[in-house]
Amino acid sequence: MMLSSKLRTLVLALVTLCFVSCETSNNHAPEPAVMCLEVNGEHYDVPLPCNGNLNLRTLCSEFAADIKVLNYSDFSSITIADKSVINGAISYTLPTDLTTAGYIPVDYTTATQHGSFLINAYPEGIPGITHQGKGQIPGHFYLSFIYQPLIMKYDNDGRLLYYRFEPTEANGTFDELGFWDFKKHIFSGKTYYSYHAPDPKFSDRAFTGYVPGMRILLDDHYNPVDTIHALRSLDGYLPEGSPLDGHDFYFFSPTHWIASGSYVEREIDGTTRAVAYLQEVDHGQVVCDWWSTDHDELLEWGSPAFDTSFDYVHFNSIDVFPNGNWLVSFRALSSVVCVNPHDGSILWRINGEALDPSYSFSGQHYVRYHKDKGKESITLFDNGNAHDPSVTRAIRLDINNIDDGEILNGRNRLHVGDYFTQACGAFQDFGSRGFVMGWGWSTQVGNCTRLVSEYDADGNKIFLLNRTDEDPNSVNPSYRCVKYE
């Protein structure tokens, strides 16, 4: 059967269009502009071609690194760490020390080109850290930094097991706000972690000694499971969703905790001051809270070592007694107090500067309660701001009982004092197994690089993590370094 001239022309046009379309599809497919990577749940868009290395935000050698290429279909082939990526994913086993993990090579081909780049397993910008000796107390060291958005976990051999690092354009300056107070928690046999992170929405509220932000709760694989802000205070003064303070956080469970508000201004006798606010939250409800403004006596407790005209109490740690009362530390008052959270009353106070000089304290941090073989005690990191000469100590106070706070005996666990930490820090007493000092922020020329030290029961230093930079004005000092079993 003969086709008409018009029909032959139409068929020829359709065949030509199909040929051109197929040729375009096969030979001129658009090149991918990025590789969409996911490393342990963290998303990265890598521009192609990549002219540098990909610095990860977080990595952990305790578990295999799960690496996914979300736009895998845009590539002809992809190889990561010499392993072919099948169906867009690989599992990569890292060295036990992330500082030796080096670079993970990524090679790819598309329809028209070949390219490669490196994943940096130990990102640029993390402070250089060295170790000496070996820790003996079971557990790991948890590090956080004042001016670095960085948390780290080390083992007793000085190997880095985990980090999270999220620098901004201000990194390397005192304008950068750090991650604070990296903790491990156990609830019903399950492990959780948490840390305090700045919230950019409240960056205008940043004030010396405060990082307005939020508590990030992680699961046992370091995956975020909750982001916590302050709830509305019972009196309505503090709005819902206000920033938290990063000094401390007491964890009962994933739905029950005590946190503090960050840099809250409130009027006292006609003067605006930075006040302390604490709230206990249980299943989304504030069950009790506490304002320093309800206690006029705090205005009279100021230490001469601090300017208390504005930031007049400076809350920095909380622990909970077995009877539910709170053990609270106020740095600017060189005082430790017991608070009844249900009626807000202050049941007793220990004024550190009024104690025997052998165990007096000032500007303290990390106050904790202990009970061992029926004996009760309180430990604290004595910054020693009011001491002459200024020296930092590890203080343990044996008390009569938690109802009166009467001191039966006091001692300094750190036998040789040769270091002064003007702010931050932590002391943990493990009894006959030794003790740990997280050194905080020192600006002593030639003696300012310590991060954390472990001592045996006799006070001999057996393990040390140090910064490699010796600049007394460094942005790399730690906020708090603690050990959890």
C-alpha positions as CSV (number, residue, x, y, z in Angstrom):
1,M,0.0,0.0,0.0
2,M,1.4,3.4,-1.0
3,L,1.6,6.1,1.6
4,S,0.5,9.5,0.7
5,S,3.1,12.3,0.4
6,K,1.8,14.0,3.5
7,L,1.8,10.8,5.5
8,R,5.4,9.9,4.4
9,T,6.5,13.4,5.5
10,L,4.9,13.0,8.9
11,V,6.4,9.5,9.5
12,L,9.9,10.8,8.5
13,A,9.5,13.8,10.9
14,L,8.6,11.5,13.8
15,V,11.5,9.1,13.1
16,T,13.9,12.0,13.0
17,L,12.5,13.5,16.3
18,C,12.9,10.1,18.0
19,F,16.5,9.8,16.8
20,V,17.4,13.3,17.9
21,S,15.7,12.7,21.3
22,C,17.5,9.5,21.9
23,E,20.9,10.9,20.9
24,T,20.3,13.8,23.3
25,S,19.4,11.4,26.1
26,N,22.4,9.1,25.5
27,N,25.1,11.6,24.6
28,H,24.1,14.9,26.1
29,A,22.6,14.0,29.5
30,P,23.0,16.9,32.0
31,E,26.0,16.5,34.3
32,P,25.2,16.4,38.0
33,A,26.2,19.7,39.7
34,V,26.5,18.1,43.1
35,M,26.9,14.7,44.8
36,C,24.3,14.4,47.5
37,L,26.0,12.4,50.3
38,E,24.7,11.2,53.6
39,V,27.2,10.0,56.2
40,N,25.7,8.5,59.3
41,G,22.5,10.5,58.7
42,E,24.2,13.8,58.1
43,H,23.6,15.4,54.7
44,Y,26.3,17.0,52.5
45,D,25.9,18.5,49.0
46,V,29.4,18.3,47.4
47,P,29.7,20.7,44.5
48,L,31.2,19.1,41.4
49,P,33.9,19.2,40.4
50,C,35.1,19.4,44.0
51,N,38.2,21.6,44.4
52,G,38.9,20.7,48.1
53,N,38.1,18.2,50.8
54,L,34.8,17.5,52.4
55,N,35.0,18.2,56.1
56,L,32.5,16.1,58.0
57,R,30.4,17.5,60.9
58,T,30.5,14.3,62.9
59,L,32.0,10.8,62.8
60,C,32.3,7.8,65.2
61,S,34.7,4.9,65.1
62,E,32.6,2.8,67.5
63,F,30.2,2.0,64.6
64,A,30.7,1.5,60.9
65,A,30.3,4.6,58.8
66,D,27.2,4.3,56.7
67,I,27.7,6.4,53.5
68,K,24.9,6.9,51.0
69,V,24.8,8.7,47.7
70,L,21.3,10.0,47.4
71,N,21.6,10.9,43.7
72,Y,23.4,7.7,42.8
73,S,21.4,7.4,39.5
74,D,23.0,10.5,38.2
75,F,26.4,8.7,37.9
76,S,27.7,5.9,35.8
77,S,29.8,4.6,38.7
78,I,31.0,5.6,42.2
79,T,33.8,4.2,44.4
80,I,34.3,5.2,48.0
81,A,37.3,3.9,50.0
82,D,38.0,1.5,47.1
83,K,34.6,-0.1,47.4
84,S,32.1,0.1,44.6
85,V,28.9,1.8,45.7
86,I,26.0,-0.6,45.0
87,N,22.5,0.7,45.1
88,G,23.8,4.0,46.4
89,A,25.3,2.9,49.8
90,I,28.3,1.3,51.5
91,S,29.3,0.6,55.0
92,Y,32.9,1.6,55.9
93,T,34.8,0.4,58.9
94,L,37.0,3.2,60.3
95,P,40.2,2.9,62.3
96,T,39.8,2.8,66.1
97,D,41.3,6.3,66.3
98,L,39.7,8.9,64.2
99,T,42.8,11.1,64.3
100,T,44.5,8.4,62.1
101,A,41.5,7.8,59.9
102,G,42.9,10.2,57.3
103,Y,41.1,10.8,54.1
104,I,38.4,8.6,52.5
105,P,38.7,8.8,48.7
106,V,35.6,9.2,46.5
107,D,35.9,8.5,42.7
108,Y,33.1,8.9,40.3
109,T,32.3,8.8,36.6
110,T,29.4,10.3,34.7
111,A,28.4,10.1,31.0
112,T,31.2,12.4,30.0
113,Q,33.8,12.8,32.8
114,H,35.7,11.3,35.7
115,G,36.3,13.1,39.0
116,S,37.4,12.5,42.6
117,F,37.6,14.2,45.9
118,L,38.5,13.3,49.5
119,I,36.3,13.1,52.7
120,N,38.4,14.3,55.6
121,A,37.6,12.0,58.5
122,Y,39.4,14.5,61.0
123,P,38.2,17.9,59.9
124,E,40.4,21.0,59.5
125,G,39.9,23.4,62.4
126,I,39.7,20.9,65.2
127,P,42.4,21.8,67.9
128,G,45.5,19.7,67.9
129,I,45.4,17.4,70.9
130,T,48.1,15.1,72.3
131,H,48.0,12.5,75.1
132,Q,50.3,11.0,77.7
133,G,50.0,7.9,79.8
134,K,47.0,5.6,80.1
135,G,43.8,6.1,82.1
136,Q,42.8,3.4,84.6
137,I,39.3,4.3,85.7
138,P,36.9,2.4,83.3
139,G,35.1,4.7,80.9
140,H,35.7,7.5,78.4
141,F,36.5,11.2,78.5
142,Y,33.9,13.6,77.2
143,L,35.2,17.0,76.1
144,S,33.5,20.3,75.3
145,F,34.9,23.7,74.4
146,I,34.1,27.3,75.3
147,Y,34.6,28.9,71.8
148,Q,34.6,25.9,69.6
149,P,31.3,24.2,68.4
150,L,33.0,20.9,69.2
151,I,32.4,17.9,71.4
152,M,34.8,14.9,71.5
153,K,35.1,11.5,73.1
154,Y,38.4,9.8,74.0
155,D,39.3,6.5,75.4
156,N,41.9,5.6,78.1
157,D,44.6,5.1,75.5
158,G,44.1,8.7,74.1
159,R,42.2,7.6,71.0
160,L,39.5,9.8,69.6
161,L,36.3,7.8,69.2
162,Y,33.8,10.4,68.3
163,Y,33.5,14.1,67.5
164,R,30.9,16.6,66.4
165,F,32.2,19.9,64.9
166,E,30.0,22.6,63.3
167,P,32.1,25.7,62.7
168,T,30.6,28.9,61.4
169,E,32.3,31.8,59.6
170,A,33.3,33.1,63.1
171,N,35.4,30.0,63.8
172,G,38.8,30.7,65.3
173,T,37.6,33.9,67.0
174,F,36.0,34.8,70.3
175,D,32.8,35.5,68.4
176,E,32.2,31.8,67.9
177,L,29.9,30.2,70.4
178,G,30.9,26.7,71.5
179,F,29.2,23.5,72.3
180,W,29.1,23.1,76.1
181,D,28.6,20.3,78.7
182,F,28.8,17.0,76.7
183,K,27.3,14.3,78.9
184,K,26.4,10.6,78.9
185,H,23.1,9.5,80.5
186,I,21.7,6.1,81.3
187,F,17.9,5.5,81.6
188,S,16.3,2.0,81.9
189,G,19.5,0.4,80.7
190,K,19.7,2.6,77.5
191,T,22.4,5.1,76.8
192,Y,21.8,8.7,75.8
193,Y,24.1,11.6,75.3
194,S,23.4,15.3,75.3
195,Y,25.2,18.7,74.8
196,H,24.4,22.4,74.8
197,A,24.4,24.1,71.4
198,P,24.0,27.8,70.5
199,D,20.7,28.7,68.9
200,P,21.2,31.3,66.1
201,K,17.8,32.7,66.8
202,F,19.1,34.1,70.1
203,S,22.6,35.1,69.2
204,D,21.9,38.7,70.0
205,R,21.5,37.6,73.7
206,A,25.0,36.3,73.9
207,F,26.7,37.7,77.0
208,T,30.1,37.0,78.6
209,G,29.8,33.7,80.3
210,Y,26.6,32.7,78.6
211,V,25.7,30.8,75.4
212,P,21.9,31.1,74.7
213,G,20.9,27.9,73.1
214,M,19.3,24.5,73.3
215,R,20.0,21.1,74.7
216,I,20.5,18.4,72.0
217,L,19.6,14.9,73.1
218,L,21.2,12.0,71.2
219,D,20.6,8.3,71.2
220,D,23.2,5.6,71.8
221,H,24.5,6.0,68.2
222,Y,24.8,9.8,68.5
223,N,21.7,10.5,66.4
224,P,19.6,13.5,67.5
225,V,16.3,12.5,69.1
226,D,15.2,15.8,70.7
227,T,15.9,19.5,70.8
228,I,15.1,21.1,74.2
229,H,14.3,24.8,74.9
230,A,12.9,26.4,78.0
231,L,9.2,26.1,78.7
232,R,7.0,29.0,79.9
233,S,7.9,29.7,83.6
234,L,5.1,29.1,86.1
235,D,4.8,32.9,86.7
236,G,4.7,33.6,83.0
237,Y,7.7,35.9,83.0
238,L,9.9,33.6,80.8
239,P,8.2,32.9,77.5
240,E,7.8,29.4,75.9
241,G,10.7,28.5,73.7
242,S,13.2,30.7,75.4
243,P,16.9,29.8,75.1
244,L,18.5,27.5,77.7
245,D,21.8,28.2,79.5
246,G,24.6,25.7,78.8
247,H,26.3,25.5,82.2
248,D,24.6,22.3,83.4
249,F,21.7,20.0,82.7
250,Y,20.3,17.3,85.1
251,F,18.8,14.3,83.3
252,F,16.2,12.0,85.0
253,S,14.9,10.5,81.7
254,P,14.4,11.6,78.1
255,T,11.2,13.3,79.2
256,H,12.2,14.6,82.6
257,W,15.1,17.0,83.4
258,I,16.2,20.2,85.1
259,A,17.6,23.0,83.0
260,S,18.3,26.7,83.5
261,G,17.3,29.8,81.5
262,S,20.0,31.6,79.6
263,Y,20.9,35.2,80.6
264,V,17.5,36.3,81.8
265,E,17.2,39.9,82.7
266,R,14.8,40.9,85.5
267,E,14.4,43.9,87.8
268,I,15.4,43.8,91.4
269,D,14.7,46.8,93.5
270,G,14.6,49.1,90.5
271,T,17.9,47.6,89.0
272,T,18.0,45.3,86.0
273,R,20.2,42.3,86.6
274,A,21.1,39.0,85.0
275,V,19.2,36.5,87.2
276,A,19.2,32.8,87.8
277,Y,16.2,30.7,86.7
278,L,15.9,26.9,87.0
279,Q,13.0,24.7,85.9
280,E,12.2,21.0,86.3
281,V,10.2,19.6,83.4
282,D,8.4,16.3,83.4
283,H,6.6,15.1,80.3
284,G,6.3,18.6,78.8
285,Q,5.1,20.3,82.0
286,V,7.0,22.6,84.4
287,V,6.5,20.8,87.7
288,C,8.6,23.3,89.7
289,D,10.9,26.3,89.0
290,W,13.1,28.7,91.0
291,W,14.0,32.3,90.6
292,S,17.0,34.0,92.3
293,T,14.9,37.2,92.4
294,D,12.8,35.6,95.2
295,H,15.7,35.7,97.6
296,D,16.9,39.1,98.6
297,E,19.7,37.6,100.7
298,L,21.6,36.6,97.6
299,L,22.3,40.3,97.0
300,E,24.3,40.4,100.2
301,W,26.4,37.2,99.5
302,G,28.5,38.6,96.7
303,S,32.2,37.6,96.6
304,P,34.8,40.4,96.4
305,A,36.5,38.3,93.7
306,F,33.7,39.1,91.2
307,D,31.8,42.1,89.9
308,T,28.2,41.2,91.1
309,S,26.6,44.5,90.1
310,F,24.9,42.9,87.1
311,D,25.6,39.2,86.8
312,Y,25.2,38.9,90.5
313,V,24.9,35.1,91.2
314,H,26.0,33.3,88.0
315,F,24.5,29.8,88.4
316,N,26.9,27.1,86.9
317,S,25.9,23.6,88.2
318,I,23.1,21.5,89.7
319,D,22.9,18.1,91.3
320,V,19.9,16.4,93.0
321,F,20.0,14.9,96.5
322,P,18.2,11.5,97.2
323,N,15.4,13.4,98.9
324,G,14.7,15.5,95.7
325,N,16.3,18.8,97.0
326,W,18.7,20.5,94.6
327,L,22.4,21.2,95.2
328,V,23.1,24.4,93.4
329,S,26.4,26.3,92.7
330,F,26.6,30.1,92.4
331,R,30.0,31.1,91.1
332,A,29.8,34.8,91.8
333,L,28.8,34.1,95.4
334,S,31.5,31.4,96.0
335,S,28.5,29.6,97.5
336,V,26.8,26.2,97.4
337,V,23.2,26.0,98.5
338,C,20.5,23.4,99.1
339,V,17.1,24.4,97.5
340,N,13.7,22.9,98.2
341,P,12.3,23.0,94.6
342,H,8.7,22.7,95.8
343,D,8.5,25.8,97.9
344,G,11.7,27.5,96.6
345,S,13.3,27.9,100.0
346,I,17.1,27.9,100.5
347,L,17.6,25.3,103.3
348,W,21.3,25.9,103.8
349,R,24.4,27.5,102.4
350,I,28.1,26.7,102.3
351,N,30.1,29.9,101.9
352,G,33.4,28.7,100.4
353,E,35.4,31.8,101.3
354,A,34.5,31.5,105.0
355,L,35.9,27.9,105.4
356,D,39.2,26.7,106.7
357,P,42.0,27.8,104.3
358,S,43.0,24.2,103.7
359,Y,39.7,23.5,102.0
360,S,38.1,26.9,101.2
361,F,36.9,27.6,97.7
362,S,35.9,30.4,95.4
363,G,34.5,30.8,91.9
364,Q,33.7,27.0,92.0
365,H,32.3,24.8,89.3
366,Y,30.8,21.3,88.9
367,V,29.5,20.7,92.5
368,R,28.4,17.1,93.0
369,Y,26.9,15.0,95.8
370,H,28.3,11.5,96.8
371,K,27.3,8.8,99.2
372,D,29.7,6.0,99.8
373,K,29.3,3.4,102.6
374,G,26.8,5.6,104.4
375,K,29.1,8.6,104.4
376,E,27.9,11.7,102.5
377,S,30.1,14.3,100.8
378,I,30.2,17.1,98.3
379,T,32.9,17.6,95.7
380,L,33.7,20.7,93.6
381,F,36.2,22.2,91.2
382,D,37.7,25.0,93.2
383,N,38.8,27.6,90.6
384,G,40.4,29.6,93.4
385,N,39.7,33.1,92.1
386,A,39.9,34.6,95.6
387,H,42.9,32.6,96.8
388,D,46.3,34.4,97.3
389,P,48.1,33.2,95.3
390,S,45.4,32.1,92.8
391,V,45.5,28.3,92.5
392,T,42.9,25.7,91.4
393,R,42.1,22.8,93.7
394,A,40.0,19.6,94.0
395,I,37.9,20.0,97.1
396,R,36.0,17.2,98.9
397,L,33.7,18.2,101.8
398,D,32.4,15.5,104.1
399,I,29.1,16.5,105.5
400,N,27.0,15.5,108.5
401,N,23.9,14.9,106.3
402,I,22.0,16.5,103.4
403,D,19.5,18.1,105.8
404,D,21.9,20.6,107.3
405,G,25.0,20.6,105.2
406,E,27.2,20.7,108.2
407,I,30.9,20.1,107.2
408,L,32.6,17.4,109.2
409,N,35.9,17.5,107.3
410,G,37.4,19.0,104.2
411,R,40.4,18.2,102.0
412,N,42.1,19.1,98.8
413,R,42.6,16.0,96.7
414,L,45.1,17.7,94.4
415,H,48.2,17.5,96.5
416,V,50.4,19.8,94.3
417,G,48.8,22.9,93.1
418,D,50.6,24.4,90.1
419,Y,47.7,25.5,87.9
420,F,45.1,28.3,87.9
421,T,41.8,28.0,86.0
422,Q,40.0,31.2,86.2
423,A,36.7,29.8,84.8
424,C,35.0,26.5,83.9
425,G,36.4,23.1,84.8
426,A,35.3,19.9,86.6
427,F,36.5,17.6,89.4
428,Q,35.3,14.0,89.7
429,D,36.3,11.9,92.7
430,F,36.2,8.1,92.1
431,G,37.4,7.3,95.6
432,S,40.0,4.5,95.8
433,R,40.2,4.4,92.0
434,G,41.5,8.0,91.7
435,F,40.1,11.2,90.4
436,V,39.8,13.3,87.2
437,M,40.3,17.0,86.6
438,G,38.8,18.7,83.6
439,W,40.9,21.9,83.5
440,G,38.6,24.5,81.9
441,W,40.0,27.9,80.9
442,S,43.5,28.9,82.0
443,T,45.4,31.9,80.6
444,Q,48.7,31.3,82.5
445,V,51.6,32.0,80.2
446,G,53.5,28.8,79.6
447,N,51.0,26.7,81.6
448,C,47.6,26.8,79.9
449,T,47.3,23.7,77.6
450,R,45.7,21.1,79.9
451,L,42.4,19.7,78.9
452,V,41.9,16.7,81.3
453,S,44.1,14.7,83.7
454,E,43.5,11.5,85.5
455,Y,45.2,10.7,88.9
456,D,45.5,7.5,90.9
457,A,44.3,7.3,94.5
458,D,47.6,8.6,95.7
459,G,47.4,11.8,93.5
460,N,49.9,10.6,90.9
461,K,49.1,11.9,87.4
462,I,48.7,8.9,85.1
463,F,46.9,10.3,82.0
464,L,46.7,13.7,80.3
465,L,45.1,15.2,77.3
466,N,46.7,18.5,76.2
467,R,46.1,21.1,73.5
468,T,49.1,21.6,71.3
469,D,48.8,25.4,71.0
470,E,50.4,27.2,73.9
471,D,48.7,30.6,73.3
472,P,47.3,31.9,76.7
473,N,44.7,33.8,74.6
474,S,43.8,30.8,72.6
475,V,40.2,30.1,71.5
476,N,40.7,26.4,72.2
477,P,40.3,26.0,76.0
478,S,37.8,23.5,77.2
479,Y,34.5,24.2,78.9
480,R,34.1,20.9,80.7
481,C,36.0,17.6,80.4
482,V,34.5,14.7,82.4
483,K,34.7,10.9,82.5
484,Y,31.8,8.5,82.4
485,E,31.9,4.8,82.9
